[in-house]
Amino acid sequence: MKMAEFIRGELTPEEEMRIEKLIATDPKARAEYEEWQEFFGSLALLSRYTHKPKSRQWREAVRIKAEEERYRKKKLITGIGIITGVIGGAATAAAITYLAIRRK
């Protein structure tokens, strides 16, 4: 039987009508239907308690962590820029010095 799919509304209209008739006439089908309803009801109740919205304190901690990460990356990129500038400046100075010595 497709009782779980029936309760979740995943069946075609023809399949739904067949299950509805079966539930109305067959005590075993009715019992299975009630068990599935209870199961899905328990899941819904459980999800209310396990998927609570995050607290303001938790959201603030996440925001601070993200800010620290952005700062760390910015600091790293700035450091790389400074190193590149120093190396580029040193290379330029070396090239000018070499050309000046070579001209003499």
Order of alpha helices (4+ residues) and beta strands (2+ residues): alpha-alpha-alpha-alpha
